[in-house]
Amino acid sequence: MVFTFFIVFSQNKKAESLIKEVTEKAQSYKSIKIEFTYEIKNPDADIDESDKGTLWIKGEKYLLNIT
């Protein structure tokens, strides 16, 4: 039981450290542009859709464009 708790605690610390690192790096940029594709698939409902988009982030502002 103690061993399991230590593993989970250790993973949480690693996750927190990674999140902090990524956050600091992202905040150091003047702006961020993210291009993405997302898919919706549901064979039971015969749905197979795909869309592309772009997300721009600058400070507290963002613009999401989905085509």
C-alpha positions as CSV (number, residue, x, y, z in Angstrom):
1,M,0.0,0.0,0.0
2,V,2.8,2.4,0.9
3,F,4.7,1.4,-2.2
4,T,1.7,2.2,-4.5
5,F,1.2,5.5,-2.8
6,F,4.9,6.4,-3.4
7,I,4.5,5.5,-7.2
8,V,1.4,7.7,-7.5
9,F,3.0,10.5,-5.6
10,S,6.1,10.3,-7.7
11,Q,4.1,10.4,-10.9
12,N,2.1,13.4,-9.7
13,K,5.4,15.3,-9.0
14,K,6.6,14.4,-12.5
15,A,3.3,15.6,-14.0
16,E,3.4,18.8,-12.0
17,S,7.0,19.5,-13.0
18,L,6.1,18.8,-16.7
19,I,3.1,21.1,-16.6
20,K,5.1,23.9,-15.0
21,E,7.9,23.5,-17.6
22,V,5.4,23.6,-20.5
23,T,3.5,26.6,-19.0
24,E,6.6,28.6,-18.5
25,K,7.8,27.9,-22.1
26,A,4.4,28.7,-23.6
27,Q,4.2,32.0,-21.6
28,S,7.7,33.0,-22.9
29,Y,6.4,33.2,-26.5
30,K,4.8,36.4,-27.9
31,S,2.2,34.3,-29.7
32,I,1.4,30.7,-30.5
33,K,-0.1,29.1,-33.6
34,I,-1.5,25.6,-33.5
35,E,-2.7,23.8,-36.6
36,F,-4.8,20.7,-36.0
37,T,-7.1,18.1,-37.5
38,Y,-9.9,16.5,-35.5
39,E,-11.9,13.5,-36.4
40,I,-15.3,12.2,-35.3
41,K,-15.9,8.5,-35.9
42,N,-18.9,6.5,-34.8
43,P,-19.5,3.4,-36.9
44,D,-22.8,2.7,-35.2
45,A,-24.2,6.0,-36.3
46,D,-22.4,5.9,-39.7
47,I,-20.4,9.1,-38.7
48,D,-16.9,9.6,-40.1
49,E,-16.0,13.3,-40.2
50,S,-12.8,15.2,-40.3
51,D,-12.1,18.9,-40.0
52,K,-9.0,21.1,-39.8
53,G,-8.5,24.2,-37.8
54,T,-6.0,26.8,-36.6
55,L,-5.7,28.3,-33.2
56,W,-3.8,31.6,-32.6
57,I,-3.0,32.6,-29.0
58,K,-1.5,36.0,-28.1
59,G,-1.6,36.9,-24.4
60,E,-5.2,36.5,-23.1
61,K,-6.6,36.7,-26.7
62,Y,-7.3,33.8,-29.0
63,L,-8.7,33.2,-32.5
64,L,-10.1,29.8,-33.5
65,N,-10.7,29.1,-37.2
66,I,-12.3,25.8,-38.2
67,T,-12.6,25.0,-41.9
